[in-house]
Amino acid sequence: MRKLTNILAGLAAAFILCPQAAVAQQTLEEATDSIKNILAEAKKGDATAQNEVGGWYYRGRHVKQNYEEALQWWSRSAKQGNVQAIGNMGLCYRTGHGIAQDSLKATQLIQQSIKKGNSALLKQNVEMAEKGNVFSNMLVAACYTDGIGVAKDKNKAVPYLTAAAKKNSVEAQRVLALSLLNGKKATEAAKWFKAGAENGDLTCEFYYGKMLVEGLGVKPAKKDGANWLLKAADGGFPQAMYYVGKCYMTGDGLTKNIEQAVKWYRLAAGKGVSNAQWALAQCLREGVGTPVSYDQALYWYAEASAKGHTHAFKKLVADSIPDSPFVAYMRGMKDYINKNYDHALKEFKIVEKAKVADGKIMEAAILANSSYAKNNVKKGVKLLKDAAKTNAQAMYLLAGLYEAGKGVEKDMPAAVTYMTQAAEAGYGTAQCALADMYFEGRGVDRSDEKAVEWYAKAAAQGQLTENAAKRYASCYEEGKGGLEVDKEKAASILKSVHKNQIPELLKLI
């Protein structure tokens, strides 16, 4: 193949001599042999030629301008590793020519091109950044931060981020503020967090609020700080939810309200915030702002410990509450899992004597268990019915017995009633089970909408069972239950399921 550079140089000169109207009318069929040769090579799969043809369509040279066609040619070339084509695809995503505008995708492609050796593209963006282009400033800053095409140097990224931040780029304000905070420049960081917060950035709202409450880099202003935290929490920022809970618990910036604190801890815990999971477990164990629930306290201690609170849990059990009913409950649960039912019963009776419903419930669960040699299903059911007057776990267990007809006459309406009561009381496992009932049409009229409603509530609490997650994800994959098809959401749901952490936690006692 001829050298494309020489060919295109000649073509450019030729077109300059042509009247503009004639150039606009020219078609590929009327083009010179050189242009035809380049197109032929492109069709055969030559990556360099494909990149050049993409440029023709993008600029409207030798062909009618067509951004979609340009992107197609560049995509073919990029798949073969042509670094210029990869960068040109980034141009399309950056400008929204030929495809929906996507700055993130544009940045990824341009960085990929630079990383693969397109130093000219980096130089071009440096020049554009120096002229004040916000996108290029952000791109060059990212290159210095990650060492793409240049030696990694976070300090050199700062001037580019600052230039973009001054032009009111919210992303730049956020990234710059985080960089300054990590560099222990809290006062400067607070300035840019404030700017980003005022522009509606959730991350900036959270950090600025936290800094105001704690007096970090700024004069303490707890009320203003709490209001920023509330704004971020209402916007769905998980860490902000936890800090709002702390503000309500301590009265820092907000009127002390323990019930509200637990509400926000619960929301943050469901989003995976380990500090919130620990705080919620403490509240559930002690009955602070919520009824005592050893069952749910154990669940959240296990989740928090799996995320780094193991030392705190060991210290709690060994130093703070070694002889407490809760430790007896955990010993009982350990025995129960190992099918050492007689020992488990002794531990659960200690819990029951402390007037904690979980002791009676687990005693009932053992008595109703056909694997227990001394089982007494009727007594187990009686204990559960008594506990179910106020306890969601007991409602859930009773629902299972009525559906299976164990110890009671099989009664699906009663099973549905108890399961609904448990789900409405916020018991995550029951929410999943009730959703499954609607998904299958088991004991209720089949309803994808109702199934999705209950799956969503369990998901919000971070308590989706594996089976429930698969079904909930399928609703997003297939657009069922009033949901729009969303493959990414479906994948996210499936990733949110993890193994039961309780058995591992119980090994620590």
C-alpha positions as CSV (number, residue, x, y, z in Angstrom):
1,M,0.0,0.0,0.0
2,R,1.2,3.5,-0.8
3,K,2.2,5.8,2.1
4,L,-1.0,7.4,3.2
5,T,0.7,10.5,4.5
6,N,2.0,11.5,1.1
7,I,-1.3,10.6,-0.6
8,L,-3.4,12.7,1.8
9,A,-1.0,15.6,1.5
10,G,-1.4,15.7,-2.2
11,L,-5.2,15.3,-1.9
12,A,-5.4,18.2,0.5
13,A,-3.5,20.5,-1.9
14,A,-5.8,19.4,-4.8
15,F,-9.0,20.2,-3.0
16,I,-7.8,23.6,-2.0
17,L,-7.6,24.5,-5.7
18,C,-11.2,23.2,-6.4
19,P,-14.2,25.5,-6.1
20,Q,-16.1,24.9,-2.9
21,A,-19.3,23.9,-4.6
22,A,-17.5,21.3,-6.7
23,V,-15.9,19.8,-3.6
24,A,-19.3,19.4,-1.9
25,Q,-20.7,17.6,-5.0
26,Q,-17.9,15.2,-5.3
27,T,-18.7,11.5,-4.5
28,L,-16.5,8.5,-3.8
29,E,-17.2,7.3,-7.3
30,E,-15.8,10.5,-8.8
31,A,-12.8,10.5,-6.5
32,T,-9.2,10.0,-7.6
33,D,-7.6,6.6,-7.8
34,S,-5.7,7.4,-4.7
35,I,-8.8,7.9,-2.6
36,K,-10.3,4.8,-4.1
37,N,-7.2,2.9,-3.2
38,I,-7.4,4.1,0.4
39,L,-11.1,3.1,0.7
40,A,-10.3,-0.3,-0.8
41,E,-7.6,-0.9,1.7
42,A,-9.9,0.2,4.5
43,K,-12.6,-2.3,3.3
44,K,-10.0,-5.0,3.3
45,G,-9.3,-4.3,7.0
46,D,-6.2,-2.1,7.0
47,A,-6.4,-0.2,10.3
48,T,-4.5,2.9,9.1
49,A,-6.8,3.2,6.1
50,Q,-9.9,2.7,8.2
51,N,-8.7,5.5,10.5
52,E,-8.2,7.8,7.5
53,V,-11.6,7.1,6.1
54,G,-13.2,7.8,9.5
55,G,-11.6,11.2,9.3
56,W,-13.1,11.8,5.9
57,Y,-16.6,11.2,7.2
58,Y,-16.0,13.2,10.3
59,R,-14.7,16.3,8.5
60,G,-16.9,15.8,5.3
61,R,-13.8,15.6,3.0
62,H,-14.2,13.5,-0.2
63,V,-17.5,12.2,1.2
64,K,-20.7,13.7,2.7
65,Q,-20.2,14.4,6.4
66,N,-21.6,11.6,8.5
67,Y,-20.5,11.3,12.1
68,E,-22.1,7.9,12.6
69,E,-20.1,6.5,9.7
70,A,-17.0,8.1,11.0
71,L,-17.4,6.4,14.3
72,Q,-18.0,3.0,12.6
73,W,-14.7,3.3,10.7
74,W,-12.8,4.4,13.7
75,S,-14.3,1.6,15.8
76,R,-13.1,-1.0,13.2
77,S,-9.6,0.5,13.3
78,A,-9.6,0.8,17.1
79,K,-10.4,-2.9,17.5
80,Q,-7.1,-3.6,15.7
81,G,-5.3,-1.4,18.2
82,N,-4.8,1.7,16.1
83,V,-4.0,4.3,18.8
84,Q,-5.2,7.3,16.7
85,A,-8.5,5.7,16.0
86,I,-9.0,5.0,19.7
87,G,-8.4,8.7,20.4
88,N,-10.7,9.7,17.6
89,M,-13.5,7.6,19.1
90,G,-12.9,9.5,22.3
91,L,-13.5,12.7,20.3
92,C,-16.9,11.4,19.2
93,Y,-17.9,10.7,22.8
94,R,-16.6,14.0,23.9
95,T,-18.5,16.0,21.3
96,G,-21.6,13.8,21.0
97,H,-20.9,13.4,17.3
98,G,-22.2,10.1,16.0
99,I,-23.1,8.8,19.5
100,A,-24.6,10.1,22.8
101,Q,-22.1,12.5,24.6
102,D,-20.3,10.7,27.4
103,S,-17.4,12.5,29.0
104,L,-16.4,9.5,31.1
105,K,-16.2,7.3,28.0
106,A,-14.4,10.0,26.1
107,T,-11.8,10.3,28.9
108,Q,-11.3,6.5,29.0
109,L,-10.7,6.2,25.3
110,I,-8.4,9.2,25.1
111,Q,-6.4,8.0,28.0
112,Q,-6.2,4.5,26.5
113,S,-4.9,6.1,23.3
114,I,-2.3,8.0,25.2
115,K,-1.3,5.0,27.2
116,K,-0.7,3.0,24.0
117,G,1.7,5.6,22.8
118,N,-0.3,8.5,21.3
119,S,2.0,11.2,22.8
120,A,0.7,13.7,20.2
121,L,-2.8,13.5,21.7
122,L,-1.4,14.2,25.2
123,K,0.5,17.2,23.8
124,Q,-2.6,18.5,22.1
125,N,-4.6,18.3,25.3
126,V,-1.9,20.0,27.3
127,E,-2.0,22.9,24.8
128,M,-5.8,23.0,24.9
129,A,-5.6,23.0,28.8
130,E,-3.3,25.9,28.8
131,K,-5.9,27.8,26.7
132,G,-8.5,27.1,29.3
133,N,-10.3,24.1,28.0
134,V,-12.0,22.4,31.0
135,F,-12.1,18.9,29.5
136,S,-8.4,19.0,28.6
137,N,-7.5,20.3,32.1
138,M,-9.3,17.4,33.7
139,L,-7.8,14.9,31.2
140,V,-4.2,16.1,31.8
141,A,-4.8,16.1,35.5
142,A,-6.0,12.5,35.4
143,C,-2.9,11.6,33.3
144,Y,-0.6,13.0,36.0
145,T,-2.6,11.5,38.8
146,D,-2.5,8.0,37.3
147,G,0.8,8.2,35.4
148,I,-0.7,7.9,31.9
149,G,1.7,9.0,29.2
150,V,3.7,10.9,31.8
151,A,5.5,10.2,35.1
152,K,3.0,9.9,38.0
153,D,3.0,13.2,39.9
154,K,-0.2,14.2,41.8
155,N,1.3,17.6,42.5
156,K,1.5,18.4,38.8
157,A,-2.2,17.5,38.5
158,V,-3.2,20.3,41.0
159,P,-2.7,23.3,38.7
160,Y,-4.8,21.7,35.9
161,L,-7.6,20.8,38.4
162,T,-7.5,24.3,39.9
163,A,-7.9,25.8,36.4
164,A,-10.9,23.7,35.7
165,A,-12.4,24.2,39.2
166,K,-12.1,28.0,38.7
167,K,-14.2,27.6,35.6
168,N,-16.9,26.1,37.8
169,S,-16.3,22.5,36.8
170,V,-18.1,20.6,39.6
171,E,-16.1,17.4,38.9
172,A,-12.8,19.4,39.2
173,Q,-14.0,21.0,42.4
174,R,-14.7,17.6,43.9
175,V,-11.5,15.9,42.7
176,L,-9.3,18.9,43.7
177,A,-10.9,19.1,47.1
178,L,-10.3,15.4,47.7
179,S,-6.7,15.7,46.6
180,L,-6.1,18.6,48.9
181,L,-7.8,16.8,51.8
182,N,-5.7,13.7,51.3
183,G,-2.7,16.0,51.2
184,K,-3.6,17.3,54.6
185,K,-4.6,20.8,53.3
186,A,-7.9,20.9,54.9
187,T,-8.5,24.7,54.7
188,E,-8.0,24.7,51.0
189,A,-10.0,21.6,50.6
190,A,-12.9,23.1,52.5
191,K,-13.0,26.0,50.0
192,W,-13.5,23.7,47.0
193,F,-15.8,21.3,48.8
194,K,-18.0,24.4,49.6
195,A,-17.9,25.4,45.9
196,G,-18.9,21.9,44.8
197,A,-21.6,21.6,47.4
198,E,-23.1,24.9,46.3
199,N,-23.2,23.4,42.8
200,G,-25.1,20.4,44.0
201,D,-22.4,17.7,44.2
202,L,-23.3,15.0,46.7
203,T,-19.8,14.1,47.6
204,C,-18.9,17.8,48.2
205,E,-22.1,18.3,50.3
206,F,-21.1,15.4,52.5
207,Y,-17.5,16.4,53.0
208,Y,-18.2,20.1,53.5
209,G,-21.0,19.2,56.0
210,K,-18.7,16.8,57.9
211,M,-15.9,19.4,58.0
212,L,-18.3,22.0,59.4
213,V,-19.6,19.6,62.1
214,E,-16.1,18.6,63.1
215,G,-14.4,22.0,62.6
216,L,-11.8,20.5,60.2
217,G,-10.2,23.3,58.1
218,V,-13.1,25.6,59.0
219,K,-14.6,27.2,62.0
220,P,-17.1,24.8,63.5
221,A,-20.7,25.3,62.4
222,K,-22.5,22.2,63.5
223,K,-26.0,23.3,62.5
224,D,-24.9,24.3,59.0
225,G,-22.8,21.2,58.7
226,A,-25.7,18.9,59.7
227,N,-27.9,20.6,57.1
228,W,-25.4,19.9,54.4
229,L,-25.2,16.3,55.6
230,L,-28.9,16.0,55.5
231,K,-29.0,17.3,51.9
232,A,-26.4,14.7,50.9
233,A,-28.2,11.9,52.7
234,D,-31.5,12.9,51.1
235,G,-29.7,12.7,47.8
236,G,-28.7,9.1,48.5
237,F,-25.1,9.5,49.7
238,P,-24.5,6.5,52.0
239,Q,-21.8,7.9,54.3
240,A,-23.9,11.0,54.8
241,M,-26.8,8.8,56.0
242,Y,-24.5,7.4,58.7
243,Y,-23.3,10.9,59.8
244,V,-26.8,12.2,59.9
245,G,-27.6,9.3,62.2
246,K,-24.6,10.3,64.4
247,C,-25.9,13.9,64.5
248,Y,-29.3,12.8,65.6
249,M,-27.8,10.4,68.2
250,T,-25.5,13.0,69.7
251,G,-27.5,16.2,69.1
252,D,-24.6,17.7,67.1
253,G,-26.3,20.2,64.8
254,L,-29.7,18.5,65.0
255,T,-32.2,18.1,67.8
256,K,-31.4,14.8,69.5
257,N,-33.7,12.1,68.2
258,I,-32.6,8.5,68.8
259,E,-35.4,7.0,66.7
260,Q,-34.3,9.2,63.8
261,A,-30.7,8.2,64.4
262,V,-31.6,4.5,64.1
263,K,-33.6,5.2,60.9
264,W,-30.6,6.7,59.3
265,Y,-28.2,4.1,60.6
266,R,-30.5,1.5,59.1
267,L,-30.5,3.2,55.7
268,A,-26.7,3.5,55.7
269,A,-26.2,-0.1,56.9
270,G,-28.3,-1.3,54.0
271,K,-26.0,0.6,51.7
272,G,-23.0,-1.2,53.1
273,V,-21.5,1.4,55.4
274,S,-19.7,-0.6,58.0
275,N,-19.7,2.0,60.8
276,A,-23.5,2.3,60.4
277,Q,-23.8,-1.5,60.5
278,W,-21.9,-1.5,63.8
279,A,-23.9,1.3,65.2
280,L,-27.2,-0.3,64.2
281,A,-26.1,-3.6,65.8
282,Q,-25.4,-1.8,69.1
283,C,-28.8,-0.1,69.0
284,L,-30.6,-3.4,68.3
285,R,-28.7,-5.3,71.0
286,E,-29.4,-2.6,73.6
287,G,-32.9,-1.5,72.5
288,V,-31.8,2.1,71.8
289,G,-34.3,3.8,69.5
290,T,-35.6,0.4,68.4
291,P,-37.0,-2.7,70.1
292,V,-34.3,-5.2,71.2
293,S,-33.6,-7.8,68.5
294,Y,-30.7,-10.2,69.1
295,D,-31.4,-11.8,65.7
296,Q,-30.9,-8.6,63.8
297,A,-28.1,-7.4,66.0
298,L,-26.1,-10.5,65.3
299,Y,-26.7,-10.1,61.6
300,W,-25.3,-6.6,61.6
301,Y,-22.4,-7.3,63.9
302,A,-21.5,-10.1,61.4
303,E,-21.7,-7.7,58.5
304,A,-19.7,-5.0,60.2
305,S,-17.0,-7.5,61.4
306,A,-16.6,-8.8,57.9
307,K,-15.8,-5.2,56.8
308,G,-13.1,-4.5,59.5
309,H,-14.8,-4.4,62.9
310,T,-13.5,-7.8,64.1
311,H,-11.2,-6.3,66.7
312,A,-14.1,-4.2,68.1
313,F,-16.3,-7.2,68.2
314,K,-13.8,-9.3,70.1
315,K,-13.2,-6.5,72.6
316,L,-17.0,-6.0,73.0
317,V,-17.5,-9.7,73.8
318,A,-14.4,-10.2,76.0
319,D,-14.4,-6.9,77.9
320,S,-17.8,-5.2,77.8
321,I,-20.5,-7.9,77.8
322,P,-18.9,-11.3,78.5
323,D,-21.7,-12.6,80.8
324,S,-24.6,-10.8,79.0
325,P,-27.7,-12.5,77.6
326,F,-26.5,-11.5,74.1
327,V,-23.4,-13.6,74.5
328,A,-25.5,-16.5,75.7
329,Y,-27.7,-16.0,72.6
330,M,-24.6,-16.2,70.4
331,R,-23.4,-19.3,72.1
332,G,-26.8,-20.8,71.6
333,M,-26.8,-19.9,67.9
334,K,-23.4,-21.5,67.6
335,D,-24.7,-24.7,69.1
336,Y,-27.9,-24.5,67.0
337,I,-25.8,-24.2,63.8
338,N,-23.8,-27.3,64.9
339,K,-27.0,-29.1,65.8
340,N,-26.1,-29.4,69.4
341,Y,-29.7,-28.6,70.4
342,D,-29.7,-29.5,74.1
343,H,-26.8,-27.1,74.8
344,A,-28.4,-24.5,72.6
345,L,-31.7,-24.7,74.6
346,K,-29.8,-24.0,77.9
347,E,-28.3,-20.9,76.4
348,F,-31.6,-19.7,74.9
349,K,-33.3,-20.2,78.3
350,I,-30.8,-17.7,79.8
351,V,-31.9,-15.2,77.1
352,E,-35.6,-15.9,77.8
353,K,-35.1,-15.3,81.5
354,A,-33.7,-11.9,80.6
355,K,-37.1,-11.2,79.0
356,V,-35.6,-11.0,75.5
357,A,-38.0,-12.5,73.0
358,D,-35.2,-14.0,70.9
359,G,-34.6,-16.6,73.6
360,K,-38.2,-17.9,73.4
361,I,-38.2,-17.8,69.6
362,M,-35.1,-19.9,69.2
363,E,-36.3,-22.3,71.9
364,A,-39.5,-22.7,69.8
365,A,-37.5,-23.1,66.6
366,I,-35.6,-26.1,68.2
367,L,-38.8,-27.7,69.6
368,A,-40.4,-27.4,66.2
369,N,-37.4,-28.9,64.5
370,S,-38.0,-32.5,63.4
371,S,-34.2,-33.1,63.6
372,Y,-34.3,-32.6,67.4
373,A,-34.8,-35.9,69.1
374,K,-37.0,-34.3,71.9
375,N,-38.9,-32.1,69.6
376,N,-42.4,-30.9,70.6
377,V,-43.9,-29.1,67.7
378,K,-47.1,-28.1,69.4
379,K,-45.2,-26.4,72.2
380,G,-42.9,-24.7,69.7
381,V,-45.9,-23.3,67.8
382,K,-47.5,-22.1,71.1
383,L,-44.3,-20.3,72.0
384,L,-44.1,-18.7,68.5
385,K,-47.7,-17.6,68.6
386,D,-47.1,-15.8,71.9
387,A,-43.9,-14.1,70.5
388,A,-45.6,-13.3,67.2
389,K,-47.8,-10.8,69.0
390,T,-44.9,-8.3,68.7
391,N,-41.9,-10.0,67.1
392,A,-41.4,-10.1,63.3
393,Q,-39.0,-13.1,63.3
394,A,-41.7,-15.2,65.2
395,M,-44.2,-14.1,62.5
396,Y,-41.9,-15.3,59.8
397,L,-41.3,-18.7,61.4
398,L,-45.0,-19.2,62.0
399,A,-45.7,-18.4,58.4
400,G,-43.3,-21.2,57.4
401,L,-45.0,-23.7,59.7
402,Y,-48.5,-22.9,58.4
403,E,-47.4,-23.2,54.8
404,A,-45.7,-26.6,55.5
405,G,-48.4,-27.8,57.9
406,K,-45.9,-28.6,60.6
407,G,-47.4,-28.6,64.1
408,V,-50.5,-26.9,62.7
409,E,-53.0,-27.7,60.0
410,K,-51.7,-26.4,56.6
411,D,-53.2,-23.0,56.1
412,M,-51.9,-20.8,53.2
413,P,-54.1,-17.8,54.1
414,A,-52.6,-17.9,57.6
415,A,-49.1,-18.3,56.2
416,V,-49.6,-15.3,53.9
417,T,-51.0,-13.2,56.8
418,Y,-48.1,-13.9,59.1
419,M,-45.5,-13.4,56.3
420,T,-47.1,-10.1,55.3
421,Q,-47.1,-8.9,58.9
422,A,-43.4,-9.9,59.3
423,A,-42.5,-8.1,56.0
424,E,-44.4,-5.0,56.9
425,A,-42.6,-5.0,60.3
426,G,-39.4,-4.6,58.3
427,Y,-38.0,-8.2,58.6
428,G,-35.8,-8.6,55.5
429,T,-36.0,-12.3,55.2
430,A,-39.8,-12.2,55.3
431,Q,-39.8,-9.4,52.7
432,C,-37.8,-11.8,50.4
433,A,-40.1,-14.7,51.2
434,L,-43.3,-12.6,50.6
435,A,-41.8,-11.4,47.3
436,D,-41.2,-15.0,46.3
437,M,-44.8,-15.8,47.0
438,Y,-46.0,-13.1,44.6
439,F,-43.3,-14.0,42.1
440,E,-44.6,-17.6,42.0
441,G,-48.2,-17.0,42.8
442,R,-47.9,-19.2,45.8
443,G,-50.8,-18.6,48.2
444,V,-51.5,-15.3,46.5
445,D,-52.4,-14.0,43.1
446,R,-49.3,-13.8,41.1
447,S,-48.0,-10.3,40.7
448,D,-44.6,-9.2,39.4
449,E,-45.4,-5.7,40.6
450,K,-45.9,-6.8,44.2
451,A,-42.8,-9.1,44.0
452,V,-40.7,-6.2,42.8
453,E,-42.0,-3.9,45.6
454,W,-41.0,-6.4,48.3
455,Y,-37.7,-7.3,46.7
456,A,-36.8,-3.6,46.5
457,K,-37.6,-3.1,50.2
458,A,-35.3,-6.0,51.2
459,A,-32.6,-4.7,48.9
460,A,-32.8,-1.3,50.5
461,Q,-32.0,-3.0,53.8
462,G,-29.1,-4.9,52.3
463,Q,-30.9,-8.2,53.1
464,L,-31.6,-9.9,49.8
465,T,-31.4,-13.6,49.9
466,E,-29.6,-15.3,47.0
467,N,-32.8,-16.7,45.5
468,A,-34.5,-13.3,45.9
469,A,-31.6,-11.5,44.3
470,K,-31.7,-13.8,41.2
471,R,-35.4,-13.2,40.8
472,Y,-35.2,-9.4,41.4
473,A,-32.4,-9.2,38.9
474,S,-34.5,-11.2,36.3
475,C,-37.2,-8.5,36.7
476,Y,-34.7,-5.9,35.6
477,E,-33.3,-8.1,32.8
478,E,-36.8,-8.7,31.4
479,G,-38.5,-5.5,32.3
480,K,-41.1,-7.1,34.5
481,G,-43.1,-5.7,37.4
482,G,-43.2,-2.2,36.0
483,L,-39.5,-1.9,35.7
484,E,-37.6,-0.8,32.6
485,V,-35.0,-3.2,31.2
486,D,-31.7,-2.4,32.9
487,K,-29.0,-5.0,32.5
488,E,-26.5,-3.0,34.6
489,K,-28.9,-2.8,37.5
490,A,-29.5,-6.5,37.3
491,A,-25.8,-7.2,37.4
492,S,-25.5,-4.9,40.4
493,I,-28.2,-6.7,42.3
494,L,-26.5,-10.1,41.7
495,K,-23.2,-8.7,43.0
496,S,-24.9,-7.4,46.2
497,V,-25.5,-11.0,47.4
498,H,-22.8,-12.4,49.6
499,K,-22.4,-15.4,51.9
500,N,-24.0,-15.4,55.4
501,Q,-21.3,-13.9,57.7
502,I,-22.8,-15.1,61.0
503,P,-21.1,-18.6,61.1
504,E,-17.7,-16.9,60.7
505,L,-18.5,-14.3,63.4
506,L,-19.6,-17.1,65.9
507,K,-16.2,-18.7,65.5
508,L,-14.8,-15.7,67.4
509,I,-16.7,-16.5,70.7
